[in-house]
Amino acid sequence: MKAEELFKEAVDDVKIGCYNKAVSALYFSLRMMAEDFLLRIRAPIPRRDDKLANVLDSLGVKNVALALRKLYELRVKADYRMESISKMEADVAVRVYGEAREALKEKLKGE
């Protein structure tokens, strides 16, 4: 699964100090997992990031919605702003991603 590949690459990127790449990959990995979740439950998949988070929120996976919003915020910093992602921000992103990933896996088990 591409989401898993992106996650593994992000972990490797954090280890070698490529924090901007790591955060971007984590965001896209979680987004892919969220879209896969919505496909499996036959829910519509909004294209806008905020709308996707809102749908997840309304389906009861609030922590995944919050994680997606946080990772999006970090991705914007990584990809579009002059300042770079710090090691601390990258570590937070990995933790937030991991918690959201587990929550989605649990939610899929119940579906």
C-alpha positions as CSV (number, residue, x, y, z in Angstrom):
1,M,0.0,0.0,0.0
2,K,1.4,3.4,-1.0
3,A,0.4,4.9,2.4
4,E,2.6,2.4,4.2
5,E,5.5,3.1,1.8
6,L,5.2,6.9,2.4
7,F,5.2,6.3,6.2
8,K,8.4,4.2,6.0
9,E,10.1,6.8,3.9
10,A,9.1,9.5,6.3
11,V,10.6,7.6,9.2
12,D,13.8,7.2,7.3
13,D,13.8,10.9,6.4
14,V,13.4,11.9,10.0
15,K,16.4,9.8,10.9
16,I,18.6,11.6,8.4
17,G,17.3,15.1,9.1
18,C,15.0,15.6,6.1
19,Y,12.2,16.9,8.2
20,N,10.3,18.8,5.5
21,K,10.1,15.7,3.3
22,A,9.1,13.6,6.3
23,V,6.2,15.8,7.3
24,S,4.9,16.1,3.7
25,A,5.0,12.3,3.3
26,L,3.2,11.8,6.6
27,Y,0.4,14.1,5.6
28,F,-0.1,12.4,2.2
29,S,0.1,8.9,3.8
30,L,-2.6,9.8,6.4
31,R,-4.7,11.4,3.7
32,M,-4.5,8.2,1.6
33,M,-5.5,6.1,4.6
34,A,-8.4,8.4,5.4
35,E,-9.6,8.2,1.8
36,D,-9.3,4.4,1.8
37,F,-11.4,4.3,5.0
38,L,-14.1,6.4,3.4
39,L,-14.1,4.2,0.3
40,R,-14.5,1.1,2.4
41,I,-17.5,2.5,4.2
42,R,-18.9,3.9,0.9
43,A,-18.7,7.5,2.0
44,P,-18.0,10.4,-0.4
45,I,-14.4,11.6,-0.5
46,P,-14.1,15.4,-0.5
47,R,-11.1,16.8,-2.3
48,R,-10.6,19.8,0.0
49,D,-8.5,19.1,3.0
50,D,-10.8,20.9,5.5
51,K,-13.8,19.1,4.1
52,L,-12.1,15.7,4.4
53,A,-11.3,16.4,8.1
54,N,-14.9,17.5,8.7
55,V,-16.3,14.2,7.2
56,L,-13.9,12.2,9.5
57,D,-15.0,14.3,12.4
58,S,-18.7,13.6,11.7
59,L,-18.0,9.9,11.4
60,G,-16.6,9.8,14.9
61,V,-12.9,9.6,14.2
62,K,-12.2,13.0,15.7
63,N,-8.6,12.2,16.6
64,V,-7.9,11.3,12.9
65,A,-9.5,14.6,11.8
66,L,-7.4,16.5,14.3
67,A,-4.2,14.7,13.1
68,L,-5.0,15.4,9.5
69,R,-5.5,19.1,10.3
70,K,-2.2,19.2,12.2
71,L,-0.2,17.4,9.5
72,Y,-1.7,19.7,6.9
73,E,-0.6,22.7,8.8
74,L,2.9,21.3,9.1
75,R,2.9,20.3,5.4
76,V,2.1,23.8,4.4
77,K,5.0,25.1,6.4
78,A,7.3,22.4,4.9
79,D,6.3,23.0,1.3
80,Y,5.4,26.7,1.1
81,R,7.0,28.7,3.8
82,M,10.5,30.1,4.1
83,E,11.1,28.4,7.5
84,S,11.8,24.7,7.7
85,I,10.3,22.0,9.9
86,S,12.3,21.5,13.1
87,K,13.2,18.1,14.5
88,M,10.7,18.6,17.3
89,E,7.9,19.3,14.8
90,A,8.9,16.2,12.8
91,D,8.8,14.1,16.0
92,V,5.4,15.5,16.9
93,A,4.2,14.7,13.3
94,V,5.4,11.1,13.6
95,R,3.6,10.7,16.9
96,V,0.4,12.3,15.7
97,Y,0.4,10.2,12.6
98,G,1.0,7.0,14.5
99,E,-2.0,7.6,16.8
100,A,-4.2,8.5,13.9
101,R,-3.1,5.4,11.9
102,E,-4.0,3.1,14.8
103,A,-7.3,4.8,15.3
104,L,-8.2,4.3,11.6
105,K,-7.1,0.6,11.8
106,E,-9.4,0.1,14.8
107,K,-12.3,1.8,13.1
108,L,-11.9,-0.4,10.1
109,K,-11.9,-3.5,12.2
110,G,-15.3,-2.4,13.5
111,E,-16.7,-1.8,10.0
